[in-house]
Amino acid sequence: MNIYLMIISAVLSFGACSKNDTKTTPPTPTEDTVKSKFQTLNYLYSISGKKTLSGIHNREPNATPARWTNEIFNTTGKYPALWSGDFLFQQDNINNRQLMINEALKQYKQGAIVNIMWHACNPAYTQPCGWDDGKGVLSGLSDQQWTELLTPGTALHTKWQSQVDEVCSYLQQLKDAKVEVLWRPYHEMNQGKFWWGGRPGANGTRKLYQMLHDYMTNTKGLTNLIWVWDIQDFGSLSGDANDYNPGANYFDIAALDVYDGSGYTQTKYEIMVRAAKGKPIAIGECQKLPTPTELKNQPSWTFFMSWSELTYDHNTHGEINQLYSADNVINLDKMPTWK
């Protein structure tokens, strides 16, 4: 989530407190569920219910793709276990996508989990683009345009496919280097501010996500991607977890972005546990960090990923240090080496 979107979200905020309701025991993954060809995903299964990986996003510019990861080290003396980058949408960041990919490879070799997302430009307009609702990331599509986007052979679908091909070329580099990627496209798909989001139902946003999955997996052969389905913690979360769910065959991890101000409630946690149906769950984005106690009470969160500068806007250095030194939080120094 970009800082400008956070300004929008703040209007809906009810405060910055975190709280827990009565704790219940989440279901345990079945034996056949935990089998995966991905070593990083198997690792998440192994820690689910026990410990949580630390993580932070590295927002633009892509010229400095480890800025916020390094900031955490400066604060705590520990590197996060999860590194996150973004393909982004502005010309300078598009030009520096290779630097971001190089950092992803470096982080993976050091033992980090690699997470990549994509604030994509609206294919109805031009790329690069801005952070605006005119022709940028926050612009919209008419119902007719949406239908065209989802229809192979149309001009809009072909343009969308061309944009996807561009990022696939970088993800192919990571596949060639045997890097497993937590791929989190069309994040916060229940967030109507994005051109891709806010369309519930079978032919809505989840259809676009499914189409991307099939194209990148079957046509482009990107078998190194671990698919992260991500929604935001709006008041409609209970319904959204169903209306935007792409189906078990289309995601490996279910992630929740926590921004509404009510914090890490047991209700949100249980909604995500039910929606995941035995697959790992994660805190896809956050500004207010969970406390070690909250993570102990909700142990199935396999990682948290705080948002760049918002980490420091909403948490004291003491709170950050307390979390990164907690015995139920795993940092980079305790991560295994990926083969």
C-alpha positions as CSV (number, residue, x, y, z in Angstrom):
1,M,0.0,0.0,0.0
2,N,1.4,3.4,-1.0
3,I,1.4,6.2,1.5
4,Y,-1.2,8.1,-0.5
5,L,-3.6,5.2,-0.2
6,M,-2.9,5.2,3.5
7,I,-4.3,8.8,3.6
8,I,-7.5,7.5,2.1
9,S,-7.6,4.5,4.5
10,A,-7.0,6.9,7.5
11,V,-10.4,8.4,6.9
12,L,-11.9,5.0,7.7
13,S,-9.7,4.4,10.7
14,F,-11.1,3.9,14.2
15,G,-7.7,4.4,15.9
16,A,-4.4,2.7,16.2
17,C,-5.0,0.3,19.0
18,S,-4.5,-3.5,18.7
19,K,-6.7,-5.9,20.6
20,N,-7.6,-9.6,21.0
21,D,-10.9,-11.2,21.6
22,T,-11.4,-14.6,23.1
23,K,-8.8,-17.0,21.8
24,T,-9.8,-20.2,19.9
25,T,-7.7,-23.0,18.5
26,P,-7.4,-22.8,14.7
27,P,-7.6,-26.0,12.7
28,T,-4.5,-28.0,12.1
29,P,-3.3,-28.5,8.5
30,T,-3.9,-32.1,7.3
31,E,-0.9,-34.2,6.3
32,D,-1.6,-34.0,2.5
33,T,-1.9,-30.2,2.7
34,V,1.6,-29.7,3.9
35,K,3.3,-31.4,1.0
36,S,4.7,-28.9,-1.5
37,K,7.4,-28.7,-4.1
38,F,8.5,-25.4,-2.6
39,Q,11.1,-25.6,0.2
40,T,10.1,-22.1,1.3
41,L,6.4,-22.9,1.5
42,N,7.1,-26.1,3.3
43,Y,9.1,-24.0,5.8
44,L,6.1,-21.8,6.4
45,Y,4.0,-24.9,7.0
46,S,6.5,-26.1,9.5
47,I,6.4,-22.9,11.6
48,S,2.7,-22.3,11.4
49,G,1.2,-22.3,14.9
50,K,4.6,-21.9,16.4
51,K,6.5,-18.9,15.2
52,T,6.2,-15.9,12.8
53,L,8.7,-14.5,10.3
54,S,9.6,-10.8,10.5
55,G,9.4,-8.9,7.2
56,I,9.3,-5.4,5.7
57,H,8.5,-4.0,2.3
58,N,10.9,-1.9,0.3
59,R,8.8,0.7,-1.4
60,E,10.0,2.9,-4.2
61,P,12.5,3.9,-5.5
62,N,13.7,0.6,-7.0
63,A,17.1,2.3,-7.1
64,T,17.5,1.4,-3.4
65,P,15.7,-1.9,-3.1
66,A,16.9,-2.8,0.4
67,R,16.5,0.6,2.0
68,W,13.9,-0.4,4.6
69,T,15.4,-3.8,5.2
70,N,18.6,-2.0,6.1
71,E,16.7,0.5,8.3
72,I,15.4,-2.4,10.4
73,F,19.0,-3.6,10.8
74,N,20.0,-0.1,11.9
75,T,17.2,-0.1,14.5
76,T,17.4,-3.7,15.8
77,G,20.7,-5.2,14.8
78,K,18.7,-7.9,13.0
79,Y,17.7,-8.3,9.4
80,P,14.1,-9.3,8.6
81,A,13.5,-12.9,7.5
82,L,11.3,-11.6,4.6
83,W,12.4,-9.1,2.0
84,S,9.7,-7.5,-0.3
85,G,10.0,-5.5,-3.5
86,D,7.6,-4.1,-6.2
87,F,7.7,-3.9,-10.0
88,L,6.0,-0.5,-9.7
89,F,4.6,1.8,-12.3
90,Q,6.7,5.0,-12.7
91,Q,9.3,5.3,-15.4
92,D,12.3,5.5,-13.2
93,N,11.2,2.5,-11.2
94,I,10.4,0.5,-14.3
95,N,13.9,1.4,-15.5
96,N,15.3,0.0,-12.2
97,R,13.3,-3.2,-12.1
98,Q,16.5,-5.1,-12.7
99,L,18.1,-3.7,-9.5
100,M,15.1,-4.9,-7.6
101,I,15.4,-8.4,-9.1
102,N,19.1,-8.4,-8.4
103,E,18.3,-7.6,-4.7
104,A,15.7,-10.4,-4.6
105,L,18.4,-12.9,-5.8
106,K,20.8,-11.6,-3.2
107,Q,18.3,-11.8,-0.4
108,Y,17.3,-15.4,-1.3
109,K,20.9,-16.5,-1.3
110,Q,21.2,-15.1,2.2
111,G,18.2,-17.2,3.4
112,A,15.4,-14.6,3.2
113,I,11.9,-15.3,1.9
114,V,11.4,-13.2,-1.2
115,N,8.1,-11.5,-1.7
116,I,7.3,-9.5,-4.8
117,M,4.2,-7.4,-5.6
118,W,3.1,-5.2,-8.5
119,H,1.3,-1.8,-8.4
120,A,0.4,-2.2,-12.1
121,C,-0.7,0.6,-14.5
122,N,-4.2,0.4,-15.8
123,P,-4.0,-1.4,-19.2
124,A,-6.7,0.8,-20.5
125,Y,-4.2,3.7,-20.5
126,T,-0.5,4.0,-20.9
127,Q,2.6,2.8,-19.0
128,P,4.4,4.3,-17.2
129,C,1.7,6.0,-15.1
130,G,1.1,7.9,-11.9
131,W,-0.6,7.4,-8.5
132,D,-3.8,9.1,-9.5
133,D,-7.4,8.3,-10.4
134,G,-7.3,9.8,-13.9
135,K,-5.1,7.4,-15.8
136,G,-3.0,6.0,-13.1
137,V,-3.0,3.1,-10.6
138,L,-6.1,4.5,-8.9
139,S,-8.1,4.9,-12.1
140,G,-11.1,2.7,-13.0
141,L,-12.5,0.6,-15.7
142,S,-16.1,0.6,-17.0
143,D,-18.0,-2.6,-17.0
144,Q,-17.6,-2.9,-20.7
145,Q,-13.8,-2.4,-20.4
146,W,-13.7,-5.0,-17.6
147,T,-15.4,-7.5,-19.9
148,E,-13.0,-6.7,-22.7
149,L,-10.0,-7.1,-20.3
150,L,-11.1,-10.6,-19.4
151,T,-11.8,-11.6,-23.1
152,P,-8.8,-13.1,-24.9
153,G,-8.2,-11.6,-28.4
154,T,-9.5,-8.1,-27.6
155,A,-7.3,-5.1,-27.7
156,L,-7.4,-4.5,-24.0
157,H,-6.7,-8.1,-23.1
158,T,-3.7,-8.0,-25.5
159,K,-2.4,-4.9,-24.0
160,W,-2.7,-6.4,-20.5
161,Q,-0.9,-9.5,-21.6
162,S,2.0,-7.3,-23.0
163,Q,2.4,-5.7,-19.6
164,V,2.4,-9.1,-17.9
165,D,5.0,-10.3,-20.3
166,E,7.3,-7.5,-19.2
167,V,7.3,-8.6,-15.5
168,C,7.4,-12.3,-16.5
169,S,10.8,-11.7,-18.1
170,Y,12.2,-10.7,-14.7
171,L,10.5,-13.5,-12.8
172,Q,12.0,-15.9,-15.4
173,Q,15.4,-14.7,-14.3
174,L,14.6,-15.7,-10.8
175,K,13.3,-19.1,-12.0
176,D,16.5,-19.7,-13.9
177,A,18.4,-18.9,-10.6
178,K,16.2,-21.3,-8.7
179,V,14.6,-18.5,-6.6
180,E,11.2,-19.2,-5.1
181,V,9.0,-16.1,-5.1
182,L,6.0,-15.3,-2.9
183,W,4.1,-13.6,-5.7
184,R,1.4,-11.2,-4.5
185,P,-0.3,-9.6,-7.5
186,Y,-3.5,-7.6,-7.4
187,H,-3.2,-7.2,-3.7
188,E,-6.0,-5.9,-1.6
189,M,-8.4,-7.1,-4.3
190,N,-11.4,-5.9,-2.2
191,Q,-9.9,-2.4,-2.2
192,G,-12.0,-0.4,-4.7
193,K,-9.4,2.3,-5.1
194,F,-7.3,0.2,-7.4
195,W,-8.3,-0.4,-11.0
196,W,-8.2,-4.1,-10.5
197,G,-10.1,-4.2,-7.2
198,G,-13.5,-3.9,-5.7
199,R,-15.3,-6.3,-8.1
200,P,-16.7,-9.2,-6.1
201,G,-18.0,-12.4,-7.5
202,A,-17.1,-15.0,-10.2
203,N,-16.4,-12.5,-13.0
204,G,-14.9,-9.8,-10.8
205,T,-11.4,-9.3,-9.5
206,R,-10.8,-12.9,-8.6
207,K,-11.4,-13.8,-12.3
208,L,-8.6,-11.4,-13.3
209,Y,-6.4,-13.0,-10.6
210,Q,-7.2,-16.5,-11.9
211,M,-6.5,-15.4,-15.5
212,L,-3.1,-14.0,-14.4
213,H,-2.3,-17.2,-12.6
214,D,-3.2,-19.4,-15.6
215,Y,-1.2,-17.3,-18.0
216,M,1.9,-17.0,-15.9
217,T,1.9,-20.6,-14.8
218,N,0.7,-22.5,-17.9
219,T,1.7,-20.2,-20.8
220,K,4.8,-18.6,-19.4
221,G,5.9,-21.6,-17.3
222,L,6.7,-19.6,-14.1
223,T,6.6,-22.6,-11.8
224,N,8.8,-20.8,-9.2
225,L,5.9,-18.7,-8.0
226,I,4.1,-19.2,-4.7
227,W,0.8,-17.5,-5.1
228,V,-0.4,-15.1,-2.3
229,W,-4.0,-14.2,-2.3
230,D,-4.4,-10.9,-0.5
231,I,-7.4,-8.9,0.9
232,Q,-7.7,-5.9,3.3
233,D,-9.4,-5.8,6.7
234,F,-12.5,-3.8,5.8
235,G,-15.7,-4.2,7.8
236,S,-16.9,-6.4,5.0
237,L,-14.1,-8.9,5.6
238,S,-16.3,-11.8,6.4
239,G,-18.1,-11.6,3.1
240,D,-15.0,-10.5,1.2
241,A,-13.1,-13.6,2.2
242,N,-15.7,-15.6,0.2
243,D,-16.6,-13.1,-2.6
244,Y,-12.9,-12.5,-3.5
245,N,-11.6,-16.0,-2.9
246,P,-10.1,-17.4,-6.1
247,G,-10.3,-21.0,-5.0
248,A,-7.9,-23.4,-3.5
249,N,-6.1,-24.2,-6.8
250,Y,-5.2,-20.5,-7.2
251,F,-3.4,-19.6,-4.0
252,D,-0.8,-21.1,-1.7
253,I,-1.0,-18.4,1.1
254,A,-3.9,-16.3,2.3
255,A,-2.8,-12.9,3.4
256,L,-4.6,-10.1,5.2
257,D,-3.5,-6.4,5.1
258,V,-4.2,-4.9,8.5
259,Y,-4.9,-1.1,8.3
260,D,-8.5,-0.4,9.7
261,G,-7.3,0.7,13.1
262,S,-9.0,-2.0,15.1
263,G,-5.8,-4.1,15.1
264,Y,-5.3,-7.8,15.2
265,T,-8.7,-9.0,16.4
266,Q,-9.5,-12.6,16.9
267,T,-12.4,-12.2,14.4
268,K,-10.1,-11.2,11.6
269,Y,-7.7,-14.0,12.4
270,E,-10.5,-16.7,12.5
271,I,-11.9,-15.4,9.2
272,M,-8.5,-15.9,7.5
273,V,-7.9,-19.3,9.1
274,R,-11.3,-20.5,7.7
275,A,-10.7,-19.0,4.3
276,A,-7.3,-20.6,4.0
277,K,-8.6,-24.1,4.7
278,G,-5.4,-25.4,6.1
279,K,-3.0,-23.3,3.9
280,P,-0.6,-20.8,5.6
281,I,-2.0,-17.4,6.5
282,A,0.1,-14.2,6.8
283,I,-0.1,-10.5,7.6
284,G,0.4,-9.2,4.1
285,E,0.9,-5.6,5.1
286,C,0.6,-3.5,8.2
287,Q,1.5,-0.2,9.7
288,K,1.0,-1.0,13.4
289,L,3.1,-4.0,14.1
290,P,1.6,-7.0,16.0
291,T,3.0,-7.5,19.5
292,P,4.8,-10.7,20.5
293,T,1.7,-11.5,22.7
294,E,-0.7,-11.0,19.9
295,L,1.4,-13.4,17.7
296,K,1.4,-16.0,20.5
297,N,-2.4,-15.7,20.8
298,Q,-2.7,-16.0,17.0
299,P,0.1,-18.3,16.1
300,S,-0.9,-19.3,12.6
301,W,0.3,-16.0,11.1
302,T,3.4,-17.3,9.3
303,F,4.9,-13.8,8.6
304,F,4.2,-10.2,9.0
305,M,5.3,-7.6,6.4
306,S,5.2,-4.0,7.7
307,W,5.0,-1.2,5.1
308,S,8.3,0.7,4.7
309,E,8.1,4.1,6.3
310,L,4.8,3.4,8.0
311,T,6.7,1.0,10.2
312,Y,8.4,4.0,11.8
313,D,5.4,6.3,11.6
314,H,3.2,4.0,13.7
315,N,5.7,2.2,16.0
316,T,8.4,3.3,18.4
317,H,11.9,2.0,18.2
318,G,11.3,0.2,21.5
319,E,8.2,-1.6,20.1
320,I,10.2,-2.6,16.9
321,N,13.1,-3.9,19.0
322,Q,10.7,-5.8,21.3
323,L,9.1,-7.6,18.4
324,Y,12.3,-8.4,16.6
325,S,13.9,-9.8,19.8
326,A,10.8,-11.9,20.7
327,D,11.3,-15.7,21.0
328,N,8.4,-16.4,18.7
329,V,9.7,-14.2,15.9
330,I,12.2,-15.5,13.4
331,N,14.7,-13.1,11.8
332,L,17.2,-13.7,8.9
333,D,19.9,-15.0,11.2
334,K,17.7,-18.0,12.2
335,M,16.6,-18.8,8.6
336,P,17.7,-22.0,6.8
337,T,19.8,-21.9,3.7
338,W,17.8,-22.5,0.5
339,K,19.2,-25.1,-1.9
